[in-house]
Amino acid sequence: MNLSVAVFASEPEICQIRLAPLLDALTRTKVIADYVLLDRDLAPIGRRGFDHFNAAIVQRNISRAQLDFLARHSLRFIYDIDDLIPRLPAHQHRDTHETSRRIAWCLAHADAVLTPNQKLATELQEAIGIDFGDRSIVVPNGLEPVAVNDSRWAAPATKLLWVSSDLPMVEIEGLGLAEAIAAVANDFGLTAILIGRFPDHIRSSFRQVEHVPRLVFADYRRFLASVGETMAVAPLPIHSDNHQAFIDSKSDIKAVDFLGHGIPAVYSAAWPYRNSDLAPAPLVANTPQAWREAIAEVAAHPAKNIDSARVEAVHLQRSYATVATILGKQLANASMPYRPLPRVLLNSVLRRWERRMRDWRRS
């Protein structure tokens, strides 16, 4: 059966990171005919090559409009969730009652529940109180393999890369690691490359620093493929009084990023890394001294911590083509008779009109 897939994308940016590359891989291999992303108002995002669909993916925290459409038409679907949304840290706090209700509905009605690791599935079951163990499928995060030249780690590192999509969790937990990372970078004369959200006091603690507040995912991955003489850090709390379940449920995507692009790195010995099938190393305790010693060692001798065989192993395990086969099987299992795509809500039309008016006024 040719599958035309409708993706109910509650958070399109994350959908473009986690699901779109897998769907592109399935399209290239003709496992599916095509797909379309639908936003929270059921409007297509980007291209739309068909008017009827026979498979559906529901992503993360769906909107009321998306849920109503799914329920009204009794659609079969697979549900993808990549964070422990019901247990968000305090700095991300929002009213979670309605969110948890929608997540519970998705967990109860999905043909399959996809998570990047089994730990997240276990914590979701405990947080929501719905047993979906027999429908739980692990779909790990992947990457598009790129050629990596081993000359990248032939010389000592001159740059230190730290990536944070949100406020650094180690900063929230107050472990003092940010200061330790900055101190050793300064001692070794490393230029810090900070990508994402970092408070002023972290940025100012590095003597040499380049801060990129935001990179779209495709540009970020291209950047990783281009850097040389660079090591990375992936700090994450190991023990947390308030956010243990959330932290333990995080994916190993930074290990995918760094190992898959041939970048030696130091990782906290936190659950996502010490239980990753990619075996990232070194894994260190979250003490300032342990981090100083590990960064110093990796910066001075990067080739001891990365090689072509390790990079190729990540490419084999986590290429989009490999990971996409798991998704393709679940889509085939949850296929259904063709249904028309939903009508666009008036809200979406009004928002587009408002954006055009704002653009016109600026011009």
Salt bridges, closest charged atoms under 4 A:
GLU11 OE2 - ARG60 NE 2.83
GLU13 OE1 - ARG214 NH2 3.17
ASP34 OD1 - ARG47 NH1 2.62
ASP41 OD2 - ARG351 NH2 1.73
ASP51 OD1 - ARG48 NH2 3.18
ASP80 OD2 - ARG18 NE 2.92
ASP82 OD1 - ARG60 NH1 2.49
ASP83 OD2 - ARG60 NH1 3.57
ASP83 OD1 - LYS250 NZ 3.52
GLU98 OE2 - ARG101 NH2 2.61
GLU98 OE2 - ARG102 NE 3.26
ASP111 OD2 - ARG76 NH2 2.52
GLU123 OE2 - LYS119 NZ 3.06
GLU144 OE1 - ARG28 NH2 3.88
ASP166 OD2 - HIS91 NE2 3.26
ASP166 OD1 - ARG197 NH1 2.89
GLU171 OE2 - HIS201 NE2 2.46
ASP200 OD1 - ARG203 NH2 2.23
ASP219 OD1 - ARG222 NH2 2.42
ASP252 OD2 - ARG318 NH2 2.76
ASP257 OD1 - ARG221 NH2 2.76
ASP277 OD1 - ARG318 NH2 2.68
GLU297 OE2 - LYS304 NZ 3.80
ASP359 OD1 - ARG362 NH1 3.54
